[in-house]
Amino acid sequence: MQLYSDPRAWSNHVHETMAGNRRIPNGKASKKSGGKTRSALQDVVTREYTIHLHKHVHGRSFKKRAPTAIKAVKAFAQKAMGTTEVRLDPKLNQALWARGIKSVPHRIRVKLERKRNDEEGAKEKLFTYATHIPVLSFKGLETTVVDTE
């Protein structure tokens, strides 16, 4: 074993041995190449989801609960469908606001449709349209892909 009189020399030795094979010349990190990136351009698809709103609204002040629920539905749709533009059906909006601003439903069943944007000068090729599906019970419901006909 070597004895180091200078503490910096010992520190350099420790760091070099800990680095092992991870040392990269010129200090540049290597990038992973290959692999597929997930694309939202799997074109049009329709799925049914149950969104648990209570975890987004819990602890929120009463006068912000319904607006927070709307934002949570939009954020969920963006993440699930991979589109930045999300449009809510008026019936979904009414279902979220049905019990007032304070008493938002704990869960809601929604149908998310990824559609083509045919408007002139649209920024995005696709958008998501969210509609409400009334259900009696949420027990045993799973995410399902709906056949568009």
mmCIF file of the C-alpha atoms, coordinates in Angstrom:
data_MODEL
# 
_entry.id   MODEL 
# 
loop_
_atom_site.group_PDB 
_atom_site.id 
_atom_site.type_symbol 
_atom_site.label_atom_id 
_atom_site.label_alt_id 
_atom_site.label_comp_id 
_atom_site.label_asym_id 
_atom_site.label_entity_id 
_atom_site.label_seq_id 
_atom_site.pdbx_PDB_ins_code 
_atom_site.Cartn_x 
_atom_site.Cartn_y 
_atom_site.Cartn_z 
_atom_site.occupancy 
_atom_site.B_iso_or_equiv 
_atom_site.pdbx_formal_charge 
_atom_site.auth_seq_id 
_atom_site.auth_comp_id 
_atom_site.auth_asym_id 
_atom_site.auth_atom_id 
_atom_site.pdbx_PDB_model_num 
ATOM 1   C CA . MET A 1 1   ? 0.000   0.000  0.000   1.00 0.00 ? 1   MET A CA 1 
ATOM 2   C CA . GLN A 1 2   ? 1.229   3.446  -0.863  1.00 0.00 ? 2   GLN A CA 1 
ATOM 3   C CA . LEU A 1 3   ? 1.521   6.177  1.690   1.00 0.00 ? 3   LEU A CA 1 
ATOM 4   C CA . TYR A 1 4   ? 0.452   9.621  0.613   1.00 0.00 ? 4   TYR A CA 1 
ATOM 5   C CA . SER A 1 5   ? 1.954   12.618 2.297   1.00 0.00 ? 5   SER A CA 1 
ATOM 6   C CA . ASP A 1 6   ? -0.256  15.013 0.382   1.00 0.00 ? 6   ASP A CA 1 
ATOM 7   C CA . PRO A 1 7   ? -4.003  14.650 1.068   1.00 0.00 ? 7   PRO A CA 1 
ATOM 8   C CA . ARG A 1 8   ? -4.817  15.828 -2.469  1.00 0.00 ? 8   ARG A CA 1 
ATOM 9   C CA . ALA A 1 9   ? -2.819  12.956 -3.952  1.00 0.00 ? 9   ALA A CA 1 
ATOM 10  C CA . TRP A 1 10  ? -4.851  10.486 -1.891  1.00 0.00 ? 10  TRP A CA 1 
ATOM 11  C CA . SER A 1 11  ? -8.079  12.154 -3.037  1.00 0.00 ? 11  SER A CA 1 
ATOM 12  C CA . ASN A 1 12  ? -7.045  11.919 -6.692  1.00 0.00 ? 12  ASN A CA 1 
ATOM 13  C CA . HIS A 1 13  ? -6.128  8.248  -6.243  1.00 0.00 ? 13  HIS A CA 1 
ATOM 14  C CA . VAL A 1 14  ? -9.514  7.454  -4.676  1.00 0.00 ? 14  VAL A CA 1 
ATOM 15  C CA . HIS A 1 15  ? -11.445 9.224  -7.414  1.00 0.00 ? 15  HIS A CA 1 
ATOM 16  C CA . GLU A 1 16  ? -9.489  7.494  -10.175 1.00 0.00 ? 16  GLU A CA 1 
ATOM 17  C CA . THR A 1 17  ? -10.045 4.050  -8.714  1.00 0.00 ? 17  THR A CA 1 
ATOM 18  C CA . MET A 1 18  ? -13.735 4.703  -8.038  1.00 0.00 ? 18  MET A CA 1 
ATOM 19  C CA . ALA A 1 19  ? -14.283 5.882  -11.592 1.00 0.00 ? 19  ALA A CA 1 
ATOM 20  C CA . GLY A 1 20  ? -13.132 2.512  -12.942 1.00 0.00 ? 20  GLY A CA 1 
ATOM 21  C CA . ASN A 1 21  ? -14.285 2.005  -16.526 1.00 0.00 ? 21  ASN A CA 1 
ATOM 22  C CA . ARG A 1 22  ? -16.565 4.990  -16.458 1.00 0.00 ? 22  ARG A CA 1 
ATOM 23  C CA . ARG A 1 23  ? -13.853 7.426  -17.480 1.00 0.00 ? 23  ARG A CA 1 
ATOM 24  C CA . ILE A 1 24  ? -14.682 9.175  -20.714 1.00 0.00 ? 24  ILE A CA 1 
ATOM 25  C CA . PRO A 1 25  ? -11.966 10.998 -22.690 1.00 0.00 ? 25  PRO A CA 1 
ATOM 26  C CA . ASN A 1 26  ? -12.228 14.790 -22.850 1.00 0.00 ? 26  ASN A CA 1 
ATOM 27  C CA . GLY A 1 27  ? -14.914 14.719 -20.154 1.00 0.00 ? 27  GLY A CA 1 
ATOM 28  C CA . LYS A 1 28  ? -17.719 14.326 -22.678 1.00 0.00 ? 28  LYS A CA 1 
ATOM 29  C CA . ALA A 1 29  ? -20.605 12.060 -21.851 1.00 0.00 ? 29  ALA A CA 1 
ATOM 30  C CA . SER A 1 30  ? -21.519 9.451  -24.407 1.00 0.00 ? 30  SER A CA 1 
ATOM 31  C CA . LYS A 1 31  ? -25.038 9.491  -25.798 1.00 0.00 ? 31  LYS A CA 1 
ATOM 32  C CA . LYS A 1 32  ? -27.115 6.397  -26.225 1.00 0.00 ? 32  LYS A CA 1 
ATOM 33  C CA . SER A 1 33  ? -27.821 5.791  -29.837 1.00 0.00 ? 33  SER A CA 1 
ATOM 34  C CA . GLY A 1 34  ? -30.460 3.629  -31.385 1.00 0.00 ? 34  GLY A CA 1 
ATOM 35  C CA . GLY A 1 35  ? -33.714 2.657  -29.754 1.00 0.00 ? 35  GLY A CA 1 
ATOM 36  C CA . LYS A 1 36  ? -37.142 3.856  -30.742 1.00 0.00 ? 36  LYS A CA 1 
ATOM 37  C CA . THR A 1 37  ? -38.684 7.050  -29.511 1.00 0.00 ? 37  THR A CA 1 
ATOM 38  C CA . ARG A 1 38  ? -42.386 6.967  -28.735 1.00 0.00 ? 38  ARG A CA 1 
ATOM 39  C CA . SER A 1 39  ? -44.336 8.861  -31.337 1.00 0.00 ? 39  SER A CA 1 
ATOM 40  C CA . ALA A 1 40  ? -47.783 10.365 -30.944 1.00 0.00 ? 40  ALA A CA 1 
ATOM 41  C CA . LEU A 1 41  ? -48.248 10.005 -34.674 1.00 0.00 ? 41  LEU A CA 1 
ATOM 42  C CA . GLN A 1 42  ? -49.771 6.551  -34.380 1.00 0.00 ? 42  GLN A CA 1 
ATOM 43  C CA . ASP A 1 43  ? -52.606 8.536  -35.911 1.00 0.00 ? 43  ASP A CA 1 
ATOM 44  C CA . VAL A 1 44  ? -56.181 8.331  -34.731 1.00 0.00 ? 44  VAL A CA 1 
ATOM 45  C CA . VAL A 1 45  ? -56.990 6.152  -31.744 1.00 0.00 ? 45  VAL A CA 1 
ATOM 46  C CA . THR A 1 46  ? -59.725 6.141  -29.099 1.00 0.00 ? 46  THR A CA 1 
ATOM 47  C CA . ARG A 1 47  ? -59.320 4.907  -25.537 1.00 0.00 ? 47  ARG A CA 1 
ATOM 48  C CA . GLU A 1 48  ? -61.418 4.961  -22.380 1.00 0.00 ? 48  GLU A CA 1 
ATOM 49  C CA . TYR A 1 49  ? -59.743 5.902  -19.106 1.00 0.00 ? 49  TYR A CA 1 
ATOM 50  C CA . THR A 1 50  ? -60.760 6.370  -15.492 1.00 0.00 ? 50  THR A CA 1 
ATOM 51  C CA . ILE A 1 51  ? -59.150 9.499  -14.067 1.00 0.00 ? 51  ILE A CA 1 
ATOM 52  C CA . HIS A 1 52  ? -58.711 9.653  -10.307 1.00 0.00 ? 52  HIS A CA 1 
ATOM 53  C CA . LEU A 1 53  ? -59.416 13.341 -9.666  1.00 0.00 ? 53  LEU A CA 1 
ATOM 54  C CA . HIS A 1 54  ? -59.410 13.160 -5.879  1.00 0.00 ? 54  HIS A CA 1 
ATOM 55  C CA . LYS A 1 55  ? -55.617 12.922 -5.711  1.00 0.00 ? 55  LYS A CA 1 
ATOM 56  C CA . HIS A 1 56  ? -55.307 16.136 -7.744  1.00 0.00 ? 56  HIS A CA 1 
ATOM 57  C CA . VAL A 1 57  ? -57.977 18.018 -5.810  1.00 0.00 ? 57  VAL A CA 1 
ATOM 58  C CA . HIS A 1 58  ? -57.199 16.770 -2.287  1.00 0.00 ? 58  HIS A CA 1 
ATOM 59  C CA . GLY A 1 59  ? -56.048 19.607 -0.045  1.00 0.00 ? 59  GLY A CA 1 
ATOM 60  C CA . ARG A 1 60  ? -56.926 22.234 -2.647  1.00 0.00 ? 60  ARG A CA 1 
ATOM 61  C CA . SER A 1 61  ? -58.852 25.267 -1.450  1.00 0.00 ? 61  SER A CA 1 
ATOM 62  C CA . PHE A 1 62  ? -62.568 24.930 -2.127  1.00 0.00 ? 62  PHE A CA 1 
ATOM 63  C CA . LYS A 1 63  ? -62.840 27.723 -4.669  1.00 0.00 ? 63  LYS A CA 1 
ATOM 64  C CA . LYS A 1 64  ? -60.114 26.189 -6.858  1.00 0.00 ? 64  LYS A CA 1 
ATOM 65  C CA . ARG A 1 65  ? -61.232 22.548 -6.896  1.00 0.00 ? 65  ARG A CA 1 
ATOM 66  C CA . ALA A 1 66  ? -63.281 22.413 -10.115 1.00 0.00 ? 66  ALA A CA 1 
ATOM 67  C CA . PRO A 1 67  ? -60.778 24.503 -12.126 1.00 0.00 ? 67  PRO A CA 1 
ATOM 68  C CA . THR A 1 68  ? -57.967 22.256 -10.841 1.00 0.00 ? 68  THR A CA 1 
ATOM 69  C CA . ALA A 1 69  ? -59.938 19.177 -11.903 1.00 0.00 ? 69  ALA A CA 1 
ATOM 70  C CA . ILE A 1 70  ? -60.311 20.602 -15.421 1.00 0.00 ? 70  ILE A CA 1 
ATOM 71  C CA . LYS A 1 71  ? -56.549 21.216 -15.592 1.00 0.00 ? 71  LYS A CA 1 
ATOM 72  C CA . ALA A 1 72  ? -55.880 17.698 -14.281 1.00 0.00 ? 72  ALA A CA 1 
ATOM 73  C CA . VAL A 1 73  ? -58.063 16.150 -17.015 1.00 0.00 ? 73  VAL A CA 1 
ATOM 74  C CA . LYS A 1 74  ? -56.251 18.199 -19.672 1.00 0.00 ? 74  LYS A CA 1 
ATOM 75  C CA . ALA A 1 75  ? -52.820 17.245 -18.308 1.00 0.00 ? 75  ALA A CA 1 
ATOM 76  C CA . PHE A 1 76  ? -53.815 13.570 -18.165 1.00 0.00 ? 76  PHE A CA 1 
ATOM 77  C CA . ALA A 1 77  ? -55.035 13.692 -21.770 1.00 0.00 ? 77  ALA A CA 1 
ATOM 78  C CA . GLN A 1 78  ? -51.829 15.365 -22.938 1.00 0.00 ? 78  GLN A CA 1 
ATOM 79  C CA . LYS A 1 79  ? -49.689 12.731 -21.258 1.00 0.00 ? 79  LYS A CA 1 
ATOM 80  C CA . ALA A 1 80  ? -51.802 9.736  -22.297 1.00 0.00 ? 80  ALA A CA 1 
ATOM 81  C CA . MET A 1 81  ? -52.322 10.732 -25.930 1.00 0.00 ? 81  MET A CA 1 
ATOM 82  C CA . GLY A 1 82  ? -49.115 12.668 -26.600 1.00 0.00 ? 82  GLY A CA 1 
ATOM 83  C CA . THR A 1 83  ? -50.751 15.802 -27.993 1.00 0.00 ? 83  THR A CA 1 
ATOM 84  C CA . THR A 1 84  ? -50.393 19.345 -26.752 1.00 0.00 ? 84  THR A CA 1 
ATOM 85  C CA . GLU A 1 85  ? -53.873 20.444 -27.785 1.00 0.00 ? 85  GLU A CA 1 
ATOM 86  C CA . VAL A 1 86  ? -56.750 19.007 -25.730 1.00 0.00 ? 86  VAL A CA 1 
ATOM 87  C CA . ARG A 1 87  ? -60.409 19.908 -26.247 1.00 0.00 ? 87  ARG A CA 1 
ATOM 88  C CA . LEU A 1 88  ? -63.041 19.107 -23.636 1.00 0.00 ? 88  LEU A CA 1 
ATOM 89  C CA . ASP A 1 89  ? -66.606 18.188 -24.525 1.00 0.00 ? 89  ASP A CA 1 
ATOM 90  C CA . PRO A 1 90  ? -69.203 20.481 -22.911 1.00 0.00 ? 90  PRO A CA 1 
ATOM 91  C CA . LYS A 1 91  ? -70.844 17.421 -21.294 1.00 0.00 ? 91  LYS A CA 1 
ATOM 92  C CA . LEU A 1 92  ? -67.522 16.565 -19.600 1.00 0.00 ? 92  LEU A CA 1 
ATOM 93  C CA . ASN A 1 93  ? -67.266 20.130 -18.336 1.00 0.00 ? 93  ASN A CA 1 
ATOM 94  C CA . GLN A 1 94  ? -70.838 19.910 -16.990 1.00 0.00 ? 94  GLN A CA 1 
ATOM 95  C CA . ALA A 1 95  ? -70.075 16.573 -15.302 1.00 0.00 ? 95  ALA A CA 1 
ATOM 96  C CA . LEU A 1 96  ? -67.074 18.071 -13.514 1.00 0.00 ? 96  LEU A CA 1 
ATOM 97  C CA . TRP A 1 97  ? -69.018 21.154 -12.416 1.00 0.00 ? 97  TRP A CA 1 
ATOM 98  C CA . ALA A 1 98  ? -72.322 19.309 -11.677 1.00 0.00 ? 98  ALA A CA 1 
ATOM 99  C CA . ARG A 1 99  ? -71.849 19.322 -7.895  1.00 0.00 ? 99  ARG A CA 1 
ATOM 100 C CA . GLY A 1 100 ? -70.455 22.843 -7.775  1.00 0.00 ? 100 GLY A CA 1 
ATOM 101 C CA . ILE A 1 101 ? -66.974 24.266 -7.454  1.00 0.00 ? 101 ILE A CA 1 
ATOM 102 C CA . LYS A 1 102 ? -66.270 22.574 -4.096  1.00 0.00 ? 102 LYS A CA 1 
ATOM 103 C CA . SER A 1 103 ? -67.505 19.019 -4.512  1.00 0.00 ? 103 SER A CA 1 
ATOM 104 C CA . VAL A 1 104 ? -65.711 17.574 -7.533  1.00 0.00 ? 104 VAL A CA 1 
ATOM 105 C CA . PRO A 1 105 ? -66.326 13.839 -8.213  1.00 0.00 ? 105 PRO A CA 1 
ATOM 106 C CA . HIS A 1 106 ? -63.534 11.594 -6.943  1.00 0.00 ? 106 HIS A CA 1 
ATOM 107 C CA . ARG A 1 107 ? -63.266 9.709  -10.234 1.00 0.00 ? 107 ARG A CA 1 
ATOM 108 C CA . ILE A 1 108 ? -64.488 10.286 -13.764 1.00 0.00 ? 108 ILE A CA 1 
ATOM 109 C CA . ARG A 1 109 ? -64.583 8.027  -16.824 1.00 0.00 ? 109 ARG A CA 1 
ATOM 110 C CA . VAL A 1 110 ? -63.486 9.713  -20.032 1.00 0.00 ? 110 VAL A CA 1 
ATOM 111 C CA . LYS A 1 111 ? -63.113 8.724  -23.660 1.00 0.00 ? 111 LYS A CA 1 
ATOM 112 C CA . LEU A 1 112 ? -60.014 10.259 -25.237 1.00 0.00 ? 112 LEU A CA 1 
ATOM 113 C CA . GLU A 1 113 ? -59.976 10.458 -29.025 1.00 0.00 ? 113 GLU A CA 1 
ATOM 114 C CA . ARG A 1 114 ? -56.844 11.432 -30.900 1.00 0.00 ? 114 ARG A CA 1 
ATOM 115 C CA . LYS A 1 115 ? -58.022 13.148 -34.081 1.00 0.00 ? 115 LYS A CA 1 
ATOM 116 C CA . ARG A 1 116 ? -56.471 14.870 -37.055 1.00 0.00 ? 116 ARG A CA 1 
ATOM 117 C CA . ASN A 1 117 ? -56.433 18.655 -36.992 1.00 0.00 ? 117 ASN A CA 1 
ATOM 118 C CA . ASP A 1 118 ? -57.851 19.792 -40.337 1.00 0.00 ? 118 ASP A CA 1 
ATOM 119 C CA . GLU A 1 119 ? -57.826 23.508 -39.586 1.00 0.00 ? 119 GLU A CA 1 
ATOM 120 C CA . GLU A 1 120 ? -55.827 25.888 -41.745 1.00 0.00 ? 120 GLU A CA 1 
ATOM 121 C CA . GLY A 1 121 ? -52.505 26.896 -40.206 1.00 0.00 ? 121 GLY A CA 1 
ATOM 122 C CA . ALA A 1 122 ? -52.777 24.467 -37.306 1.00 0.00 ? 122 ALA A CA 1 
ATOM 123 C CA . LYS A 1 123 ? -49.595 24.132 -35.242 1.00 0.00 ? 123 LYS A CA 1 
ATOM 124 C CA . GLU A 1 124 ? -50.164 20.469 -34.428 1.00 0.00 ? 124 GLU A CA 1 
ATOM 125 C CA . LYS A 1 125 ? -51.256 17.674 -36.771 1.00 0.00 ? 125 LYS A CA 1 
ATOM 126 C CA . LEU A 1 126 ? -53.307 15.976 -34.068 1.00 0.00 ? 126 LEU A CA 1 
ATOM 127 C CA . PHE A 1 127 ? -55.469 16.976 -31.121 1.00 0.00 ? 127 PHE A CA 1 
ATOM 128 C CA . THR A 1 128 ? -57.260 15.099 -28.338 1.00 0.00 ? 128 THR A CA 1 
ATOM 129 C CA . TYR A 1 129 ? -61.002 15.307 -27.776 1.00 0.00 ? 129 TYR A CA 1 
ATOM 130 C CA . ALA A 1 130 ? -62.183 14.285 -24.295 1.00 0.00 ? 130 ALA A CA 1 
ATOM 131 C CA . THR A 1 131 ? -65.784 13.194 -23.682 1.00 0.00 ? 131 THR A CA 1 
ATOM 132 C CA . HIS A 1 132 ? -67.567 11.996 -20.538 1.00 0.00 ? 132 HIS A CA 1 
ATOM 133 C CA . ILE A 1 133 ? -68.802 8.414  -20.144 1.00 0.00 ? 133 ILE A CA 1 
ATOM 134 C CA . PRO A 1 134 ? -71.383 8.070  -17.348 1.00 0.00 ? 134 PRO A CA 1 
ATOM 135 C CA . VAL A 1 135 ? -70.890 4.901  -15.278 1.00 0.00 ? 135 VAL A CA 1 
ATOM 136 C CA . LEU A 1 136 ? -72.649 3.594  -12.172 1.00 0.00 ? 136 LEU A CA 1 
ATOM 137 C CA . SER A 1 137 ? -69.540 2.063  -10.594 1.00 0.00 ? 137 SER A CA 1 
ATOM 138 C CA . PHE A 1 138 ? -65.815 2.324  -11.239 1.00 0.00 ? 138 PHE A CA 1 
ATOM 139 C CA . LYS A 1 139 ? -65.127 -1.141 -9.804  1.00 0.00 ? 139 LYS A CA 1 
ATOM 140 C CA . GLY A 1 140 ? -63.167 -3.360 -12.176 1.00 0.00 ? 140 GLY A CA 1 
ATOM 141 C CA . LEU A 1 141 ? -62.959 -0.817 -14.982 1.00 0.00 ? 141 LEU A CA 1 
ATOM 142 C CA . GLU A 1 142 ? -59.714 -0.789 -16.934 1.00 0.00 ? 142 GLU A CA 1 
ATOM 143 C CA . THR A 1 143 ? -58.302 1.223  -19.795 1.00 0.00 ? 143 THR A CA 1 
ATOM 144 C CA . THR A 1 144 ? -59.838 -0.030 -23.026 1.00 0.00 ? 144 THR A CA 1 
ATOM 145 C CA . VAL A 1 145 ? -59.143 0.715  -26.663 1.00 0.00 ? 145 VAL A CA 1 
ATOM 146 C CA . VAL A 1 146 ? -62.332 1.579  -28.522 1.00 0.00 ? 146 VAL A CA 1 
ATOM 147 C CA . ASP A 1 147 ? -62.692 0.551  -32.148 1.00 0.00 ? 147 ASP A CA 1 
ATOM 148 C CA . THR A 1 148 ? -63.426 3.621  -34.247 1.00 0.00 ? 148 THR A CA 1 
ATOM 149 C CA . GLU A 1 149 ? -65.835 2.874  -37.036 1.00 0.00 ? 149 GLU A CA 1 
# 
